[in-house]
């Protein structure tokens, strides 16, 4: 085995992934900014969800009131029809 056989092995070793034990300040800052952006996004979604839930409950209450009004009108119409038919 000559030097020609060891060159491909050396090239393969150079292509491997390697990890450094150092932490760069830019990576820490960018990670903190990313975490802050995600938290802000989630907070906005929660605010919007609360607004939609409030609007939904208000619409439900309005629907109940309208239904009660329609039932009263229906009862009044029934009484008028009965009076007219007598």
C-alpha atoms as one frame of an Amber mdcrd trajectory, in Angstrom:
protein
   0.000   0.000   0.000   1.561   3.157  -1.175   0.772   6.831  -0.745  -1.925
   6.624  -3.421  -4.082   4.473  -1.128  -3.869   6.889   1.801  -4.866  10.003
  -0.174  -8.520   9.037  -0.608  -8.695   8.239   3.107  -7.238  11.632   3.994
  -9.685  13.351   1.655 -12.606  11.501   3.229 -11.470  12.535   6.698 -11.289
  16.175   5.589 -14.881  16.013   4.258 -16.350  14.759   7.544 -18.378  16.998
   9.808 -16.666  18.427  12.809 -17.855  20.290  15.873 -16.128  23.097  17.685
 -16.448  23.629  21.409 -16.790  27.387  21.033 -19.973  29.425  20.999 -20.057
  32.527  18.871 -21.792  35.607  20.206 -23.641  36.143  16.924 -25.225  32.682
  17.217 -26.402  33.417  20.755 -27.829  36.796  19.735 -29.584  35.405  16.654
 -31.044  32.535  18.697 -32.358  34.962  21.323 -33.884  37.147  18.617 -35.522
  34.104  17.023 -36.958  32.956  20.369 -38.263  36.486  21.021 -39.906  36.616
  17.590 -41.599  33.252  18.128 -42.890  34.334  21.546 -44.221  37.602  20.111
 -45.940  35.700  17.290 -47.581  33.248  19.697 -48.679  36.133  21.915 -50.332
  37.882  18.967 -52.130  34.681  17.993 -53.445  34.296  21.538 -54.687  37.906
  21.525 -56.474  37.401  18.219 -58.005  34.160  19.463 -59.327  35.918  22.574
 -60.913  38.618  20.406 -62.545  36.040  18.143 -63.879  34.093  21.143 -65.367
  37.297  22.601 -67.017  38.149  19.290 -68.392  34.624  18.972 -69.949  34.776
  22.439 -71.504  38.169  21.640 -72.977  36.806  18.403 -74.347  33.790  20.274
 -76.030  36.085  22.806 -77.492  38.219  20.016 -78.832  35.096  18.299 -80.538
  33.972  21.517 -82.158  37.405  21.899 -83.344  37.420  18.283 -84.783  33.948
  18.664 -86.719  35.045  21.775 -88.052  38.096  19.925 -89.147  35.950  16.984
 -90.931  33.540  19.313 -92.807  36.433  20.954 -93.764  37.808  17.543 -94.926
  34.363  16.480 -97.106  34.082  19.580 -98.598  37.517  18.948 -99.329  36.628
  15.317-101.002  33.409  16.423-103.242  35.363  18.811-104.143  37.871  16.081
-104.985  35.070  13.660-107.161  33.381  16.280-109.021  36.650  16.984-109.548
  37.258  13.273-110.939  33.790  12.630-113.588  34.034  15.399
